[in-house]
């Protein structure tokens, strides 16, 4: 599941565009949800870097516990789910069923992936990861954010974030333009 995670959204996105029935209100609301999701993703990849794009085996050089990772252990997946929900709201395709099915699919998919990732992180980072898991949940944000005793040797790098997110930003732009065009054509 980990190695194909970049491709599983494609059928949902195709259906959301193919059956799109957008309105001005749905496009604005969906776009805002999508932007929130992408901001969370961008913040996360600006710290974690290109390692988030690996499609081989689960891995990681650092245990990232700052930024959005101080709120939830899996901010990139939370961001992804918000992006997909945003597209579903924008398009109103088979609404609300298609976005709900997509959400359930991604929760199941990410739960399976997270099981492998957490196993790796427990082995690689041991007690440090155990303490982090005690304080930060998988998907539900904690307020205030977790503050590790020792921050990782990484910080926000906007350039690295942009390099890592280039494909995601292109996909968001393409889907958004397609839905806007569908609105004006209909």
Buried (B, 14 or more C-beta within 10 A) or exposed (E): EBEEBEEEBEEBBEBBBEBBBBEEEBBEBBBBBBBBBBEBBBBBBBBBBEEBBEEEEBEBEBBBBBBBBBBBBBBBBBBBBBBBBBBBBBBBBBBEEBBEBBBEBBEEBBBEBBEEBBEBBEEBBEEBBEBBBEBBEBBEBEEEBBEBEEEBEBEEBEEBBEBBBEEBBEBBEEBBEBBBEBBEEE
